[in-house]
Structure formats: structure tokens, C-alpha cells
Amino acid sequence: MYTRDFDYHLPDELIAQQPLPNRTDSRLLLLDTDSRIHDLVFPDITQLLKADDLLVFNNTRVLAARLFGVKATGGKVEILIERLLNDNAALAHVRASKSPRAGTLLRVAGQFDIEVTGRQGSLFELRSTTNWHDILDTAGHMPLPPYITRADTSDDLQRYQTVYASQPGAVAAPTAGLHFDDSLLKALREQGVKTAEVTLHVGAGTFQPVRAEKIQDHDMHAEWLEVSEQVCEAVADCKAAGGRVIAVGTTSVRSLETAAASGTLHPYRGDSRLFISPGYPFHVVDAILTNFHLPQSTLLMLVSAFGGYQTMKQTYQHAVAQRYRFFSYGDAMFIEKPIHAI
């Protein structure tokens, strides 16, 4: 297939620039097992889930990963941390009028000195004598996606973070989880719905369009993830009880399917470059809760693999016509495994 096959027209005004007043205020598009579309609201998810279903959340926590500083020459720089390698080393995207060379010193917030030590492809290797978490806690900004055209605010510190986020390391939110608040999670637990948590630290590469003409030529970015033995046991118990494994977000899909690459789910810890596109045989996931994704993105290819290419194309046309809100702060979609994928 070609990358252009996953393009669609989206009016700019449908890109959500702000979160709604309450997390559960979003709309919810249901794509059922017969590939029929239903327009719902997010609290209706309680009617879509049943006892013994298993919701698998990604518990990564977004770092305040965007930093602003200057070079010794006075030139401005913007740093977006991609991955913390240890307390003092990181990989990052660096924007400047001229790319800094190894040995260049960058000063952030007038007090933190950061040295460029090398390159790994498009990423810069950075080192600081100050613990990176201290730098980010003091001077970091929430790394809102490039399609959100405003500056980050103090509200984003809370709203661009799931209520269950616990493992710091992401530079983008697993946005399907943003729709849940504590009271809704409590209601689902009381309903008998089970939960489990994986960790996948979302990287900035998640926003990059596929630049290869043919999707099979795409070089998938790596992301670190962990699927524990407890998650594997929860999935096995769910299947044995006749429940469905429901991935909350494409990152949970990618985590589970990476850990089940052999056809059977096993604990996994490490990087993944799994690229899910139409034709992929899903081993674990029975339904996906997700947001709407960028044109020509790997995430749109993933949901097209699950729901069916033509079906997903028609569903996105419906979402645009019905003026759903798109992307990170936008509305949600619940995709049940289709009986016949088209």
C-alpha cells in the first residue's frame, strides 16, 4: 500500500486546541463488530463494557520535556527530550539557527549548562552535571504536539496527563486515556470491568508522518515498553472468562502485540519497532479505544489494520462530517473487532 492511501481532508477548525472542561465531556464514536457507526458520548462506554472485560492502560507519565535556552553565542535553542538515558544523559531534538556541534554548551533557564556530546541520527546526545529530572521540574514545559498552535499553560500540566500516569518517561501523552477520570474508573470497577497496566514511553516520533512512498519502506521509530508477567496473567484470565482485551490507546496495542510477536503473549521489556499496518494478524487485542489520528501516520495505519481499511476511511469521513474534535485533546473512538474487515 502507499502512504497517500491514508490521507484525508481535515478542516483546521476540527483540530482540538484545548481540552474540554471535564475529561468525560468528549464524544465517542462506536464502530461495532458489523462495522456500523454509532455517535455516542464518552460516559456511554459503561454500556459498551461488561464484567470480565479487561481494559489495558498505558501508565507512562509525560515529562515536561520541552526546554528553551541559548548557545554561548547568544543564539536561541529549543530542546525536546526524546529519551532520558540516565540521570545525566539524554537524547533530544534540538532546534537552532545552526545545528550545534559536539562540545557546544547550551544554557537553559539561565542556570543549567547542557553539553552536546554527539549525534545519533537526527537526535542529539546531551549531557548535564545536573540531574535531568531536576532540570525538567524547574524549567521544563509540557511538550504539546505541533498541531496545537498555542503555548502550553499550567492547565496542561494536569490535563495533558492521564489520571493514572505513574511511570515518567514519555514526551507525548497516551491520549485515549485522557478521557477517563477517577469517578468513571471507579464506576467501571464496580461494574466488574478488570484493568491492567503496561508502560510504553511515547516518543516524539509518534507525530511524524510516514515519508516513504510505500508503507513497507517506512523505518519505524523505536519506543521503550514493558509488559509484565501480571499483565500476561490478566490477559489469560480475561480470555478464559470470555471477556475481551480492550487496549486503551494505540500504545497499549503496540505493547501487547510486541509482547505477543511469537503468537503467544509473554513478558517483554525493551525497545519495540513494531509497525502495524493492514494485513497484520492481531494476537491479543479484541477492541481498541483510541483518538482520531493524523493523516498518513503510523497510528492511522494501525487502526486501519484493526478495523479494516475501507471501513476506517468511511469512518473518518463520517467523523469529519459530524464535526468530531480531532487529535490529542479531541474525541474518542471505540473500535470492536470486526466480523469481516473491509
C-alpha positions, 0 to 999 in steps of 0.5 A: 500500500502507499502512504497517500492511501491514508490521507484525508481532508481535515478542516483546521477548525476540527483540530482540538486546541484545548481540552474540554472542561471535564475529561468525560465531556468528549464524544465517542464514536462506536464502530461495532463488530458489523462495522456500523457507526454509532455517535455516542458520548464518552460516559456511554462506554459503561454500556459498551463494557461488561464484567470480565472485560479487561481494559489495558492502560498505558501508565507512562507519565509525560515529562515536561520535556520541552526546554528553551535556552541559548548557545554561548553565542547568544543564539536561541535553542529549543530542546525536546527530550526524546529519551532520558538515558540516565540521570545525566544523559539524554537524547533530544531534538534540538532546534537552532539557527545552526545545528550545534556541534559536539562540545557546544554548551547550551544554557537553559533557564539561565542556570543549567549548562547542557553539553552536546556530546554527539549525534545519533541520527537526527537526535542529539546526545546531551549531557548535564552535571545536573540531574535531568529530572531536576532540570525538567521540574524547574524549567521544563514545559509540557511538550504539546504536539505541533498541531496545537498552535498555542503555548502550553499553560499550567492547565496542561500540566494536569490535563495533558496527563492521564489520571493514572500516569505513574511511570515518567518517561514519555514526551507525548501523552497516551491520549485515549486515556485522557478521557477517563477520570477517577469517578468513571474508573471507579464506576467501571470497577464496580461494574466488574470491568478488570484493568491492567497496566503496561508502560510504553514511553511515547516518543516524539516520533509518534507525530511524524508522518510516514515519508516513504512512498510505500508503507513497507519502506517506512523505518519505524521509530523505536519506543521503550515498553514493558509488559509484565508477567501480571499483565500476561496473567490478566490477559489469560484470565480475561480470555478464559472468562470470555471477556475481551482485551480492550487496549486503551490507546494505540500504545497499549496495542503496540505493547501487547502485540510486541509482547505477543510477536511469537503468537503467544503473549509473554513478558517483554521489556525493551525497545519495540519497532513494531509497525502495524499496518493492514494485513497484520494478524492481531494476537491479543487485542479484541477492541481498541479505544483510541483518538482520531489520528493524523493523516498518513501516520503510523497510528492511522495505519494501525487502526486501519489494520484493526478495523479494516481499511475501507471501513476506517476511511468511511469512518473518518469521513463520517467523523469529519462530517459530524464535526468530531474534535480531532487529535490529542485533546479531541474525541474518542473512538471505540473500535470492536473487532470486526466480523469481516474487515473491509 
